[in-house]
């Protein structure tokens, strides 16, 4: 899905929204980027992916772009 989004004509909007999503998660202290080799011994990183959605009006015109980080795993 990410590769398809980068090929989209609205790539600038998608990148800005994605950056804003990460910035918000980091400011709320719900997301932290770690290098794989920095993880404590015996720990695995959580699997995650981005979901991209376009909100459209009744005329099929995009009015809002939405990006959400989805995490799969257990702490």
PDB file of N, CA, C, O and CB in Angstrom:
ATOM      1  N   UNK A   1       0.818  -1.195   0.000  1.00  0.00           N
ATOM      2  CA  UNK A   1       0.000   0.000   0.000  1.00  0.00           C
ATOM      3  C   UNK A   1       0.864   1.263   0.000  1.00  0.00           C
ATOM      4  O   UNK A   1       0.519   2.247  -0.654  1.00  0.00           O
ATOM      5  CB  UNK A   1      -0.932  -0.004   1.204  1.00  0.00           C
ATOM      6  N   UNK A   2       1.973   1.242   0.721  1.00  0.00           N
ATOM      7  CA  UNK A   2       2.854   2.410   0.788  1.00  0.00           C
ATOM      8  C   UNK A   2       3.424   2.736  -0.585  1.00  0.00           C
ATOM      9  O   UNK A   2       3.504   3.906  -0.960  1.00  0.00           O
ATOM     10  CB  UNK A   2       3.993   2.170   1.790  1.00  0.00           C
ATOM     11  N   UNK A   3       3.820   1.712  -1.340  1.00  0.00           N
ATOM     12  CA  UNK A   3       4.374   1.939  -2.682  1.00  0.00           C
ATOM     13  C   UNK A   3       3.325   2.543  -3.609  1.00  0.00           C
ATOM     14  O   UNK A   3       3.635   3.407  -4.429  1.00  0.00           O
ATOM     15  CB  UNK A   3       4.906   0.621  -3.276  1.00  0.00           C
ATOM     16  N   UNK A   4       2.070   2.078  -3.474  1.00  0.00           N
ATOM     17  CA  UNK A   4       0.982   2.629  -4.285  1.00  0.00           C
ATOM     18  C   UNK A   4       0.747   4.097  -3.945  1.00  0.00           C
ATOM     19  O   UNK A   4       0.485   4.914  -4.828  1.00  0.00           O
ATOM     20  CB  UNK A   4      -0.311   1.822  -4.074  1.00  0.00           C
ATOM     21  N   UNK A   5       0.843   4.419  -2.671  1.00  0.00           N
ATOM     22  CA  UNK A   5       0.634   5.793  -2.234  1.00  0.00           C
ATOM     23  C   UNK A   5       1.706   6.721  -2.791  1.00  0.00           C
ATOM     24  O   UNK A   5       1.412   7.851  -3.180  1.00  0.00           O
ATOM     25  CB  UNK A   5       0.618   5.868  -0.714  1.00  0.00           C
ATOM     26  N   UNK A   6       2.953   6.244  -2.829  1.00  0.00           N
ATOM     27  CA  UNK A   6       4.034   7.066  -3.356  1.00  0.00           C
ATOM     28  C   UNK A   6       3.906   7.298  -4.858  1.00  0.00           C
ATOM     29  O   UNK A   6       4.469   8.259  -5.381  1.00  0.00           O
ATOM     30  CB  UNK A   6       5.364   6.424  -3.051  1.00  0.00           C
ATOM     31  N   UNK A   7       3.176   6.434  -5.556  1.00  0.00           N
ATOM     32  CA  UNK A   7       2.943   6.603  -6.990  1.00  0.00           C
ATOM     33  C   UNK A   7       1.718   7.472  -7.266  1.00  0.00           C
ATOM     34  O   UNK A   7       1.467   7.851  -8.410  1.00  0.00           O
ATOM     35  CB  UNK A   7       2.775   5.243  -7.657  1.00  0.00           C
ATOM     36  N   UNK A   8       0.958   7.786  -6.218  1.00  0.00           N
ATOM     37  CA  UNK A   8      -0.252   8.581  -6.334  1.00  0.00           C
ATOM     38  C   UNK A   8       0.084  10.024  -6.710  1.00  0.00           C
ATOM     39  O   UNK A   8       1.175  10.507  -6.406  1.00  0.00           O
ATOM     40  CB  UNK A   8      -1.045   8.539  -5.023  1.00  0.00           C
ATOM     41  N   UNK A   9      -0.832  10.699  -7.357  1.00  0.00           N
ATOM     42  CA  UNK A   9      -0.593  12.089  -7.754  1.00  0.00           C
ATOM     43  C   UNK A   9      -0.580  13.036  -6.550  1.00  0.00           C
ATOM     44  O   UNK A   9      -0.080  14.156  -6.654  1.00  0.00           O
ATOM     45  CB  UNK A   9      -1.658  12.537  -8.751  1.00  0.00           C
ATOM     46  N   UNK A  10      -1.118  12.603  -5.423  1.00  0.00           N
ATOM     47  CA  UNK A  10      -1.161  13.419  -4.214  1.00  0.00           C
ATOM     48  C   UNK A  10      -0.059  13.039  -3.238  1.00  0.00           C
ATOM     49  O   UNK A  10      -0.274  13.066  -2.026  1.00  0.00           O
ATOM     50  CB  UNK A  10      -2.513  13.288  -3.541  1.00  0.00           C
ATOM     51  N   UNK A  11       1.098  12.690  -3.738  1.00  0.00           N
ATOM     52  CA  UNK A  11       2.174  12.173  -2.891  1.00  0.00           C
ATOM     53  C   UNK A  11       2.624  13.199  -1.858  1.00  0.00           C
ATOM     54  O   UNK A  11       2.965  12.822  -0.737  1.00  0.00           O
ATOM     55  CB  UNK A  11       3.361  11.750  -3.748  1.00  0.00           C
ATOM     56  N   UNK A  12       2.634  14.474  -2.199  1.00  0.00           N
ATOM     57  CA  UNK A  12       3.059  15.504  -1.237  1.00  0.00           C
ATOM     58  C   UNK A  12       2.128  15.536  -0.027  1.00  0.00           C
ATOM     59  O   UNK A  12       2.590  15.599   1.113  1.00  0.00           O
ATOM     60  CB  UNK A  12       3.095  16.893  -1.911  1.00  0.00           C
ATOM     61  N   UNK A  13       0.826  15.493  -0.272  1.00  0.00           N
ATOM     62  CA  UNK A  13      -0.137  15.502   0.825  1.00  0.00           C
ATOM     63  C   UNK A  13       0.028  14.272   1.712  1.00  0.00           C
ATOM     64  O   UNK A  13      -0.029  14.374   2.937  1.00  0.00           O
ATOM     65  CB  UNK A  13      -1.565  15.568   0.278  1.00  0.00           C
ATOM     66  N   UNK A  14       0.234  13.111   1.092  1.00  0.00           N
ATOM     67  CA  UNK A  14       0.399  11.877   1.860  1.00  0.00           C
ATOM     68  C   UNK A  14       1.656  11.938   2.733  1.00  0.00           C
ATOM     69  O   UNK A  14       1.623  11.507   3.885  1.00  0.00           O
ATOM     70  CB  UNK A  14       0.469  10.664   0.913  1.00  0.00           C
ATOM     71  N   UNK A  15       2.748  12.460   2.206  1.00  0.00           N
ATOM     72  CA  UNK A  15       3.977  12.544   2.986  1.00  0.00           C
ATOM     73  C   UNK A  15       3.843  13.519   4.155  1.00  0.00           C
ATOM     74  O   UNK A  15       4.350  13.252   5.245  1.00  0.00           O
ATOM     75  CB  UNK A  15       5.134  12.962   2.092  1.00  0.00           C
ATOM     76  N   UNK A  16       3.172  14.633   3.938  1.00  0.00           N
ATOM     77  CA  UNK A  16       2.959  15.603   5.017  1.00  0.00           C
ATOM     78  C   UNK A  16       2.087  14.988   6.115  1.00  0.00           C
ATOM     79  O   UNK A  16       2.402  15.111   7.299  1.00  0.00           O
ATOM     80  CB  UNK A  16       2.301  16.898   4.467  1.00  0.00           C
ATOM     81  N   UNK A  17       1.018  14.342   5.734  1.00  0.00           N
ATOM     82  CA  UNK A  17       0.117  13.720   6.703  1.00  0.00           C
ATOM     83  C   UNK A  17       0.830  12.603   7.464  1.00  0.00           C
ATOM     84  O   UNK A  17       0.637  12.458   8.671  1.00  0.00           O
ATOM     85  CB  UNK A  17      -1.134  13.168   5.996  1.00  0.00           C
ATOM     86  N   UNK A  18       1.650  11.815   6.772  1.00  0.00           N
ATOM     87  CA  UNK A  18       2.403  10.740   7.424  1.00  0.00           C
ATOM     88  C   UNK A  18       3.389  11.319   8.432  1.00  0.00           C
ATOM     89  O   UNK A  18       3.501  10.818   9.551  1.00  0.00           O
ATOM     90  CB  UNK A  18       3.149   9.884   6.377  1.00  0.00           C
ATOM     91  N   UNK A  19       4.098  12.363   8.045  1.00  0.00           N
ATOM     92  CA  UNK A  19       5.037  13.009   8.951  1.00  0.00           C
ATOM     93  C   UNK A  19       4.315  13.556  10.180  1.00  0.00           C
ATOM     94  O   UNK A  19       4.798  13.407  11.302  1.00  0.00           O
ATOM     95  CB  UNK A  19       5.788  14.134   8.231  1.00  0.00           C
ATOM     96  N   UNK A  20       3.158  14.191   9.972  1.00  0.00           N
ATOM     97  CA  UNK A  20       2.375  14.722  11.082  1.00  0.00           C
ATOM     98  C   UNK A  20       1.906  13.622  12.033  1.00  0.00           C
ATOM     99  O   UNK A  20       1.884  13.814  13.249  1.00  0.00           O
ATOM    100  CB  UNK A  20       1.178  15.488  10.551  1.00  0.00           C
ATOM    101  N   UNK A  21       1.534  12.477  11.479  1.00  0.00           N
ATOM    102  CA  UNK A  21       1.103  11.339  12.313  1.00  0.00           C
ATOM    103  C   UNK A  21       2.252  10.873  13.205  1.00  0.00           C
ATOM    104  O   UNK A  21       2.062  10.679  14.406  1.00  0.00           O
ATOM    105  CB  UNK A  21       0.603  10.163  11.425  1.00  0.00           C
ATOM    106  N   UNK A  22       3.432  10.694  12.633  1.00  0.00           N
ATOM    107  CA  UNK A  22       4.588  10.276  13.434  1.00  0.00           C
ATOM    108  C   UNK A  22       4.945  11.340  14.465  1.00  0.00           C
ATOM    109  O   UNK A  22       5.250  11.012  15.612  1.00  0.00           O
ATOM    110  CB  UNK A  22       5.800   9.992  12.527  1.00  0.00           C
ATOM    111  N   UNK A  23       4.909  12.598  14.074  1.00  0.00           N
ATOM    112  CA  UNK A  23       5.233  13.697  14.989  1.00  0.00           C
ATOM    113  C   UNK A  23       4.279  13.721  16.177  1.00  0.00           C
ATOM    114  O   UNK A  23       4.705  13.939  17.311  1.00  0.00           O
ATOM    115  CB  UNK A  23       5.184  15.042  14.251  1.00  0.00           C
ATOM    116  N   UNK A  24       3.002  13.498  15.926  1.00  0.00           N
ATOM    117  CA  UNK A  24       2.016  13.485  16.995  1.00  0.00           C
ATOM    118  C   UNK A  24       2.243  12.306  17.939  1.00  0.00           C
ATOM    119  O   UNK A  24       2.183  12.472  19.157  1.00  0.00           O
ATOM    120  CB  UNK A  24       0.606  13.432  16.413  1.00  0.00           C
ATOM    121  N   UNK A  25       2.501  11.130  17.396  1.00  0.00           N
ATOM    122  CA  UNK A  25       2.733   9.945  18.232  1.00  0.00           C
ATOM    123  C   UNK A  25       3.986  10.109  19.094  1.00  0.00           C
ATOM    124  O   UNK A  25       4.009   9.679  20.247  1.00  0.00           O
ATOM    125  CB  UNK A  25       2.862   8.689  17.354  1.00  0.00           C
ATOM    126  N   UNK A  26       5.011  10.720  18.542  1.00  0.00           N
ATOM    127  CA  UNK A  26       6.244  10.938  19.304  1.00  0.00           C
ATOM    128  C   UNK A  26       6.001  11.980  20.402  1.00  0.00           C
ATOM    129  O   UNK A  26       6.489  11.812  21.520  1.00  0.00           O
ATOM    130  CB  UNK A  26       7.398  11.397  18.363  1.00  0.00           C
ATOM    131  N   UNK A  27       5.265  13.038  20.108  1.00  0.00           N
ATOM    132  CA  UNK A  27       5.006  14.075  21.117  1.00  0.00           C
ATOM    133  C   UNK A  27       4.136  13.546  22.256  1.00  0.00           C
ATOM    134  O   UNK A  27       4.262  14.009  23.389  1.00  0.00           O
ATOM    135  CB  UNK A  27       4.328  15.290  20.468  1.00  0.00           C
ATOM    136  N   UNK A  28       3.263  12.588  21.975  1.00  0.00           N
ATOM    137  CA  UNK A  28       2.435  11.973  23.011  1.00  0.00           C
ATOM    138  C   UNK A  28       3.173  10.860  23.768  1.00  0.00           C
ATOM    139  O   UNK A  28       2.633  10.264  24.701  1.00  0.00           O
ATOM    140  CB  UNK A  28       1.166  11.415  22.390  1.00  0.00           C
ATOM    141  N   UNK A  29       4.410  10.593  23.350  1.00  0.00           N
ATOM    142  CA  UNK A  29       5.266   9.554  23.941  1.00  0.00           C
ATOM    143  C   UNK A  29       4.647   8.156  23.825  1.00  0.00           C
ATOM    144  O   UNK A  29       4.797   7.320  24.717  1.00  0.00           O
ATOM    145  CB  UNK A  29       5.536   9.875  25.411  1.00  0.00           C
ATOM    146  N   UNK A  30       3.949   7.922  22.707  1.00  0.00           N
ATOM    147  CA  UNK A  30       3.401   6.602  22.438  1.00  0.00           C
ATOM    148  C   UNK A  30       4.202   5.874  21.362  1.00  0.00           C
ATOM    149  O   UNK A  30       3.915   4.719  21.049  1.00  0.00           O
ATOM    150  CB  UNK A  30       1.944   6.715  22.019  1.00  0.00           C
ATOM    151  N   UNK A  31       5.196   6.540  20.800  1.00  0.00           N
ATOM    152  CA  UNK A  31       6.041   5.947  19.767  1.00  0.00           C
ATOM    153  C   UNK A  31       7.484   6.361  20.008  1.00  0.00           C
ATOM    154  O   UNK A  31       7.787   7.521  20.286  1.00  0.00           O
ATOM    155  CB  UNK A  31       5.574   6.374  18.347  1.00  0.00           C
ATOM    156  N   UNK A  32       8.362   5.375  19.891  1.00  0.00           N
ATOM    157  CA  UNK A  32       9.790   5.650  20.020  1.00  0.00           C
ATOM    158  C   UNK A  32      10.508   4.790  18.987  1.00  0.00           C
ATOM    159  O   UNK A  32      10.268   3.587  18.888  1.00  0.00           O
ATOM    160  CB  UNK A  32      10.313   5.357  21.483  1.00  0.00           C
ATOM    161  N   UNK A  33      11.382   5.416  18.229  1.00  0.00           N
ATOM    162  CA  UNK A  33      12.155   4.682  17.237  1.00  0.00           C
ATOM    163  C   UNK A  33      13.434   4.162  17.887  1.00  0.00           C
ATOM    164  O   UNK A  33      14.183   4.923  18.500  1.00  0.00           O
ATOM    165  CB  UNK A  33      12.482   5.578  16.008  1.00  0.00           C
ATOM    166  N   UNK A  34      13.674   2.871  17.750  1.00  0.00           N
ATOM    167  CA  UNK A  34      14.893   2.244  18.271  1.00  0.00           C
ATOM    168  C   UNK A  34      15.564   1.456  17.157  1.00  0.00           C
ATOM    169  O   UNK A  34      14.902   0.909  16.275  1.00  0.00           O
ATOM    170  CB  UNK A  34      14.575   1.318  19.484  1.00  0.00           C
ATOM    171  N   UNK A  35      16.872   1.408  17.212  1.00  0.00           N
ATOM    172  CA  UNK A  35      17.589   0.532  16.288  1.00  0.00           C
ATOM    173  C   UNK A  35      17.398  -0.907  16.749  1.00  0.00           C
ATOM    174  O   UNK A  35      17.249  -1.175  17.941  1.00  0.00           O
ATOM    175  CB  UNK A  35      19.109   0.902  16.213  1.00  0.00           C
ATOM    176  N   UNK A  36      17.405  -1.822  15.797  1.00  0.00           N
ATOM    177  CA  UNK A  36      17.161  -3.227  16.112  1.00  0.00           C
ATOM    178  C   UNK A  36      18.174  -3.759  17.114  1.00  0.00           C
ATOM    179  O   UNK A  36      17.819  -4.546  17.992  1.00  0.00           O
ATOM    180  CB  UNK A  36      17.196  -4.065  14.844  1.00  0.00           C
ATOM    181  N   UNK A  37      19.440  -3.339  16.994  1.00  0.00           N
ATOM    182  CA  UNK A  37      20.474  -3.862  17.875  1.00  0.00           C
ATOM    183  C   UNK A  37      20.462  -3.198  19.261  1.00  0.00           C
ATOM    184  O   UNK A  37      21.240  -3.600  20.126  1.00  0.00           O
ATOM    185  CB  UNK A  37      21.832  -3.677  17.231  1.00  0.00           C
ATOM    186  N   UNK A  38      19.612  -2.205  19.494  1.00  0.00           N
ATOM    187  CA  UNK A  38      19.509  -1.530  20.788  1.00  0.00           C
ATOM    188  C   UNK A  38      18.469  -2.202  21.686  1.00  0.00           C
ATOM    189  O   UNK A  38      18.439  -1.954  22.892  1.00  0.00           O
ATOM    190  CB  UNK A  38      19.152  -0.053  20.588  1.00  0.00           C
ATOM    191  N   UNK A  39      17.625  -3.044  21.111  1.00  0.00           N
ATOM    192  CA  UNK A  39      16.596  -3.713  21.900  1.00  0.00           C
ATOM    193  C   UNK A  39      17.220  -4.602  22.969  1.00  0.00           C
ATOM    194  O   UNK A  39      18.283  -5.181  22.742  1.00  0.00           O
ATOM    195  CB  UNK A  39      15.681  -4.541  20.993  1.00  0.00           C
ATOM    196  N   UNK A  40      16.578  -4.720  24.132  1.00  0.00           N
ATOM    197  CA  UNK A  40      17.088  -5.624  25.161  1.00  0.00           C
ATOM    198  C   UNK A  40      17.126  -7.067  24.658  1.00  0.00           C
ATOM    199  O   UNK A  40      16.348  -7.452  23.785  1.00  0.00           O
ATOM    200  CB  UNK A  40      16.227  -5.529  26.427  1.00  0.00           C
ATOM    201  N   UNK A  41      18.020  -7.838  25.207  1.00  0.00           N
ATOM    202  CA  UNK A  41      18.186  -9.229  24.774  1.00  0.00           C
ATOM    203  C   UNK A  41      16.888 -10.007  24.992  1.00  0.00           C
ATOM    204  O   UNK A  41      16.254  -9.907  26.042  1.00  0.00           O
ATOM    205  CB  UNK A  41      19.355  -9.906  25.537  1.00  0.00           C
ATOM    206  N   UNK A  42      16.516 -10.773  23.991  1.00  0.00           N
ATOM    207  CA  UNK A  42      15.307 -11.583  24.066  1.00  0.00           C
ATOM    208  C   UNK A  42      14.040 -10.847  23.652  1.00  0.00           C
ATOM    209  O   UNK A  42      12.963 -11.444  23.656  1.00  0.00           O
ATOM    210  CB  UNK A  42      15.143 -12.094  25.448  1.00  0.00           C
ATOM    211  N   UNK A  43      14.135  -9.570  23.295  1.00  0.00           N
ATOM    212  CA  UNK A  43      12.973  -8.792  22.868  1.00  0.00           C
ATOM    213  C   UNK A  43      12.933  -8.685  21.352  1.00  0.00           C
ATOM    214  O   UNK A  43      13.969  -8.639  20.689  1.00  0.00           O
ATOM    215  CB  UNK A  43      12.995  -7.391  23.500  1.00  0.00           C
ATOM    216  N   UNK A  44      11.717  -8.646  20.815  1.00  0.00           N
ATOM    217  CA  UNK A  44      11.529  -8.480  19.378  1.00  0.00           C
ATOM    218  C   UNK A  44      10.738  -7.195  19.138  1.00  0.00           C
ATOM    219  O   UNK A  44       9.889  -6.832  19.953  1.00  0.00           O
ATOM    220  CB  UNK A  44      10.796  -9.718  18.756  1.00  0.00           C
ATOM    221  N   UNK A  45      11.005  -6.509  18.039  1.00  0.00           N
ATOM    222  CA  UNK A  45      10.216  -5.299  17.744  1.00  0.00           C
ATOM    223  C   UNK A  45       8.786  -5.674  17.368  1.00  0.00           C
ATOM    224  O   UNK A  45       8.537  -6.761  16.845  1.00  0.00           O
ATOM    225  CB  UNK A  45      10.871  -4.481  16.599  1.00  0.00           C
ATOM    226  N   UNK A  46       7.851  -4.766  17.638  1.00  0.00           N
ATOM    227  CA  UNK A  46       6.463  -4.991  17.273  1.00  0.00           C
ATOM    228  C   UNK A  46       6.278  -4.742  15.782  1.00  0.00           C
ATOM    229  O   UNK A  46       6.869  -3.820  15.220  1.00  0.00           O
ATOM    230  CB  UNK A  46       5.526  -4.086  18.097  1.00  0.00           C
ATOM    231  N   UNK A  47       5.466  -5.559  15.156  1.00  0.00           N
ATOM    232  CA  UNK A  47       5.158  -5.403  13.737  1.00  0.00           C
ATOM    233  C   UNK A  47       4.195  -4.232  13.568  1.00  0.00           C
ATOM    234  O   UNK A  47       3.250  -4.083  14.343  1.00  0.00           O
ATOM    235  CB  UNK A  47       4.551  -6.716  13.145  1.00  0.00           C
ATOM    236  N   UNK A  48       4.432  -3.409  12.562  1.00  0.00           N
ATOM    237  CA  UNK A  48       3.535  -2.276  12.326  1.00  0.00           C
ATOM    238  C   UNK A  48       3.432  -1.987  10.843  1.00  0.00           C
ATOM    239  O   UNK A  48       4.261  -2.427  10.046  1.00  0.00           O
ATOM    240  CB  UNK A  48       4.021  -1.028  13.076  1.00  0.00           C
ATOM    241  N   UNK A  49       2.403  -1.242  10.488  1.00  0.00           N
ATOM    242  CA  UNK A  49       2.222  -0.808   9.112  1.00  0.00           C
ATOM    243  C   UNK A  49       1.354   0.447   9.102  1.00  0.00           C
ATOM    244  O   UNK A  49       0.701   0.769  10.094  1.00  0.00           O
ATOM    245  CB  UNK A  49       1.585  -1.936   8.248  1.00  0.00           C
ATOM    246  N   UNK A  50       1.354   1.129   8.005  1.00  0.00           N
ATOM    247  CA  UNK A  50       0.563   2.344   7.845  1.00  0.00           C
ATOM    248  C   UNK A  50      -0.680   2.050   7.005  1.00  0.00           C
ATOM    249  O   UNK A  50      -0.621   1.309   6.023  1.00  0.00           O
ATOM    250  CB  UNK A  50       1.408   3.465   7.192  1.00  0.00           C
ATOM    251  N   UNK A  51      -1.798   2.638   7.407  1.00  0.00           N
ATOM    252  CA  UNK A  51      -3.047   2.524   6.652  1.00  0.00           C
ATOM    253  C   UNK A  51      -3.369   3.905   6.106  1.00  0.00           C
ATOM    254  O   UNK A  51      -3.443   4.875   6.860  1.00  0.00           O
ATOM    255  CB  UNK A  51      -4.225   1.969   7.543  1.00  0.00           C
ATOM    256  N   UNK A  52      -3.558   3.992   4.807  1.00  0.00           N
ATOM    257  CA  UNK A  52      -3.850   5.250   4.131  1.00  0.00           C
ATOM    258  C   UNK A  52      -5.309   5.248   3.679  1.00  0.00           C
ATOM    259  O   UNK A  52      -5.771   4.298   3.048  1.00  0.00           O
ATOM    260  CB  UNK A  52      -2.896   5.468   2.922  1.00  0.00           C
ATOM    261  N   UNK A  53      -6.034   6.328   4.009  1.00  0.00           N
ATOM    262  CA  UNK A  53      -7.433   6.439   3.602  1.00  0.00           C
ATOM    263  C   UNK A  53      -7.696   7.833   3.062  1.00  0.00           C
ATOM    264  O   UNK A  53      -7.112   8.818   3.515  1.00  0.00           O
ATOM    265  CB  UNK A  53      -8.381   6.126   4.783  1.00  0.00           C
ATOM    266  N   UNK A  54      -8.590   7.895   2.081  1.00  0.00           N
ATOM    267  CA  UNK A  54      -9.042   9.175   1.550  1.00  0.00           C
ATOM    268  C   UNK A  54     -10.516   9.331   1.886  1.00  0.00           C
ATOM    269  O   UNK A  54     -11.324   8.449   1.595  1.00  0.00           O
ATOM    270  CB  UNK A  54      -8.801   9.274   0.009  1.00  0.00           C
ATOM    271  N   UNK A  55     -10.859  10.447   2.493  1.00  0.00           N
ATOM    272  CA  UNK A  55     -12.255  10.747   2.768  1.00  0.00           C
ATOM    273  C   UNK A  55     -12.778  11.559   1.590  1.00  0.00           C
ATOM    274  O   UNK A  55     -12.188  12.571   1.215  1.00  0.00           O
ATOM    275  CB  UNK A  55     -12.429  11.521   4.131  1.00  0.00           C
ATOM    276  N   UNK A  56     -13.902  11.106   1.001  1.00  0.00           N
ATOM    277  CA  UNK A  56     -14.434  11.750  -0.199  1.00  0.00           C
ATOM    278  C   UNK A  56     -15.847  12.244   0.056  1.00  0.00           C
ATOM    279  O   UNK A  56     -16.558  11.719   0.913  1.00  0.00           O
ATOM    280  CB  UNK A  56     -14.414  10.782  -1.395  1.00  0.00           C
ATOM    281  N   UNK A  57     -16.245  13.267  -0.703  1.00  0.00           N
ATOM    282  CA  UNK A  57     -17.604  13.779  -0.596  1.00  0.00           C
ATOM    283  C   UNK A  57     -18.516  13.020  -1.565  1.00  0.00           C
ATOM    284  O   UNK A  57     -18.104  12.038  -2.183  1.00  0.00           O
ATOM    285  CB  UNK A  57     -17.641  15.304  -0.885  1.00  0.00           C
ATOM    286  N   UNK A  58     -19.768  13.492  -1.686  1.00  0.00           N
ATOM    287  CA  UNK A  58     -20.737  12.782  -2.531  1.00  0.00           C
ATOM    288  C   UNK A  58     -20.392  12.825  -4.010  1.00  0.00           C
ATOM    289  O   UNK A  58     -20.931  12.042  -4.792  1.00  0.00           O
ATOM    290  CB  UNK A  58     -22.106  13.359  -2.330  1.00  0.00           C
ATOM    291  N   UNK A  59     -19.478  13.753  -4.416  1.00  0.00           N
ATOM    292  CA  UNK A  59     -19.081  13.863  -5.819  1.00  0.00           C
ATOM    293  C   UNK A  59     -17.769  13.141  -6.097  1.00  0.00           C
ATOM    294  O   UNK A  59     -17.167  13.308  -7.157  1.00  0.00           O
ATOM    295  CB  UNK A  59     -18.956  15.322  -6.215  1.00  0.00           C
ATOM    296  N   UNK A  60     -17.337  12.339  -5.132  1.00  0.00           N
ATOM    297  CA  UNK A  60     -16.110  11.541  -5.244  1.00  0.00           C
ATOM    298  C   UNK A  60     -14.853  12.410  -5.325  1.00  0.00           C
ATOM    299  O   UNK A  60     -13.866  12.036  -5.959  1.00  0.00           O
ATOM    300  CB  UNK A  60     -16.187  10.641  -6.469  1.00  0.00           C
ATOM    301  N   UNK A  61     -14.904  13.570  -4.677  1.00  0.00           N
ATOM    302  CA  UNK A  61     -13.756  14.471  -4.604  1.00  0.00           C
ATOM    303  C   UNK A  61     -13.117  14.284  -3.232  1.00  0.00           C
ATOM    304  O   UNK A  61     -13.805  14.301  -2.212  1.00  0.00           O
ATOM    305  CB  UNK A  61     -14.179  15.974  -4.844  1.00  0.00           C
ATOM    306  N   UNK A  62     -11.802  14.107  -3.215  1.00  0.00           N
ATOM    307  CA  UNK A  62     -11.098  13.904  -1.957  1.00  0.00           C
ATOM    308  C   UNK A  62     -11.133  15.186  -1.137  1.00  0.00           C
ATOM    309  O   UNK A  62     -10.749  16.256  -1.610  1.00  0.00           O
ATOM    310  CB  UNK A  62      -9.643  13.459  -2.206  1.00  0.00           C
ATOM    311  N   UNK A  63     -11.608  15.056   0.115  1.00  0.00           N
ATOM    312  CA  UNK A  63     -11.668  16.225   0.996  1.00  0.00           C
ATOM    313  C   UNK A  63     -10.709  16.103   2.173  1.00  0.00           C
ATOM    314  O   UNK A  63     -10.402  17.103   2.822  1.00  0.00           O
ATOM    315  CB  UNK A  63     -13.085  16.422   1.510  1.00  0.00           C
ATOM    316  N   UNK A  64     -10.234  14.901   2.456  1.00  0.00           N
ATOM    317  CA  UNK A  64      -9.323  14.719   3.582  1.00  0.00           C
ATOM    318  C   UNK A  64      -8.490  13.456   3.374  1.00  0.00           C
ATOM    319  O   UNK A  64      -8.975  12.441   2.874  1.00  0.00           O
ATOM    320  CB  UNK A  64     -10.107  14.641   4.916  1.00  0.00           C
ATOM    321  N   UNK A  65      -7.218  13.552   3.774  1.00  0.00           N
ATOM    322  CA  UNK A  65      -6.325  12.405   3.740  1.00  0.00           C
ATOM    323  C   UNK A  65      -6.101  11.937   5.176  1.00  0.00           C
ATOM    324  O   UNK A  65      -5.913  12.752   6.079  1.00  0.00           O
ATOM    325  CB  UNK A  65      -4.969  12.760   3.039  1.00  0.00           C
ATOM    326  N   UNK A  66      -6.124  10.629   5.382  1.00  0.00           N
ATOM    327  CA  UNK A  66      -5.920  10.093   6.726  1.00  0.00           C
ATOM    328  C   UNK A  66      -4.839   9.013   6.688  1.00  0.00           C
ATOM    329  O   UNK A  66      -4.799   8.182   5.781  1.00  0.00           O
ATOM    330  CB  UNK A  66      -7.246   9.522   7.300  1.00  0.00           C
ATOM    331  N   UNK A  67      -3.966   9.046   7.693  1.00  0.00           N
ATOM    332  CA  UNK A  67      -2.928   8.027   7.835  1.00  0.00           C
ATOM    333  C   UNK A  67      -2.975   7.534   9.269  1.00  0.00           C
ATOM    334  O   UNK A  67      -3.084   8.328  10.204  1.00  0.00           O
ATOM    335  CB  UNK A  67      -1.502   8.588   7.466  1.00  0.00           C
ATOM    336  N   UNK A  68      -2.894   6.221   9.442  1.00  0.00           N
ATOM    337  CA  UNK A  68      -2.910   5.660  10.788  1.00  0.00           C
ATOM    338  C   UNK A  68      -1.849   4.585  10.906  1.00  0.00           C
ATOM    339  O   UNK A  68      -1.719   3.728  10.031  1.00  0.00           O
ATOM    340  CB  UNK A  68      -4.297   5.091  11.133  1.00  0.00           C
ATOM    341  N   UNK A  69      -1.093   4.631  11.988  1.00  0.00           N
ATOM    342  CA  UNK A  69      -0.085   3.605  12.268  1.00  0.00           C
ATOM    343  C   UNK A  69      -0.762   2.492  13.044  1.00  0.00           C
ATOM    344  O   UNK A  69      -1.336   2.733  14.106  1.00  0.00           O
ATOM    345  CB  UNK A  69       1.135   4.191  13.065  1.00  0.00           C
ATOM    346  N   UNK A  70      -0.699   1.288  12.529  1.00  0.00           N
ATOM    347  CA  UNK A  70      -1.281   0.115  13.164  1.00  0.00           C
ATOM    348  C   UNK A  70      -0.145  -0.758  13.676  1.00  0.00           C
ATOM    349  O   UNK A  70       0.799  -1.046  12.941  1.00  0.00           O
ATOM    350  CB  UNK A  70      -2.198  -0.673  12.176  1.00  0.00           C
ATOM    351  N   UNK A  71      -0.232  -1.179  14.931  1.00  0.00           N
ATOM    352  CA  UNK A  71       0.808  -2.010  15.541  1.00  0.00           C
ATOM    353  C   UNK A  71       0.209  -3.339  15.931  1.00  0.00           C
ATOM    354  O   UNK A  71      -0.855  -3.401  16.548  1.00  0.00           O
ATOM    355  CB  UNK A  71       1.439  -1.313  16.772  1.00  0.00           C
ATOM    356  N   UNK A  72       0.905  -4.409  15.565  1.00  0.00           N
ATOM    357  CA  UNK A  72       0.465  -5.756  15.908  1.00  0.00           C
ATOM    358  C   UNK A  72       1.538  -6.361  16.804  1.00  0.00           C
ATOM    359  O   UNK A  72       2.716  -6.387  16.447  1.00  0.00           O
ATOM    360  CB  UNK A  72       0.217  -6.638  14.621  1.00  0.00           C
ATOM    361  N   UNK A  73       1.135  -6.829  17.928  1.00  0.00           N
ATOM    362  CA  UNK A  73       2.101  -7.455  18.840  1.00  0.00           C
ATOM    363  C   UNK A  73       1.666  -7.315  20.277  1.00  0.00           C
ATOM    364  O   UNK A  73       0.650  -6.690  20.581  1.00  0.00           O
ATOM    365  CB  UNK A  73       3.483  -6.846  18.661  1.00  0.00           C
ATOM    366  N   UNK A  74       2.439  -7.897  21.146  1.00  0.00           N
ATOM    367  CA  UNK A  74       2.155  -7.877  22.566  1.00  0.00           C
ATOM    368  C   UNK A  74       3.379  -7.380  23.302  1.00  0.00           C
ATOM    369  O   UNK A  74       4.508  -7.679  22.914  1.00  0.00           O
ATOM    370  CB  UNK A  74       1.734  -9.270  23.070  1.00  0.00           C
ATOM    371  N   UNK A  75       3.161  -6.627  24.358  1.00  0.00           N
ATOM    372  CA  UNK A  75       4.264  -6.109  25.156  1.00  0.00           C
ATOM    373  C   UNK A  75       4.675  -7.136  26.202  1.00  0.00           C
ATOM    374  O   UNK A  75       5.595  -6.889  26.982  1.00  0.00           O
ATOM    375  CB  UNK A  75       3.874  -4.778  25.828  1.00  0.00           C
TER     376      UNK A  75
END
